Amino acid sequence: MKKDIDSSSLAEVVDRILDKGIVIDAYVRVSLVGIELLAVDARIVIASVNTWLRYAAAVGLTEMHHDF
């Protein structure tokens, strides 16, 4: 009986994450004596396709840019 409760709880958590989505936006800069050695800009999105498309539209990622 405990296994059924755990698996349904996990399924609910995964469903909620995919429905609402999680966005991790990080910028890391490593410098030594004023000289920048490393810069990392990362955006990680865990969501369903529909949720990601709503997020992408909100931050302007769906617009196509061509430099020809």
N, C-alpha and C positions, 0 to 999 in steps of 0.2 A: 504494500500500500504506500509506503514512504517513497519508493521509486517513482510511482505514478505522480505523486505530488511534486517531486523534484523536477521531473521531466516537463510537467505542465508549467511549472514556474519558469523554467529555462525557456520554454517556448513562448511564454508571455513576454519575457524580457527581450528576446530576439525580435519578436513581433513589434514591440514598442520601439526598439532601436531602429528598426527598418522603417517604421511609420514616421517617427519624429526625426530620426537622424542624429548623428553626432558629428560635429566639426571640430577638428583640432587644428588650430592655426598657430604656427610657431615661427619665430625668427631668432636665430642664434648667431651671435657674432663673437669670434675669438680673436683677441688682439694682444699683442705684447709690445710694451713700450710705445704705444700709439700707432703701431703698424698692424693693420688688419691681416690676419693670417688665414682666416676661414669665415665664410658667411653662408648660412643655410637658411633658406626661406621655404617652409613646407606647409602644405595645406592637405590634411587627410580628411576625407569625407566617407563615413560609413552610413549608407542609407539605401532605401529602395530607389529604383530608377525614377519614379515619379517624384519622390522627395528630393532627390539630387537635382532633377530638372528645375524644380521650384527654387531651390537654393542657387543654382547656376544662373537662372534668370534674374534673381534678386541682386547678385553681385556682378552681373554683366559678362558672364562666361559664355553665354549662348550666342553672342554677337560674333559674326565672322569678320576677320580682318585679313586682307590679302595685301602683301607688299610685292607687287610685280614691277 
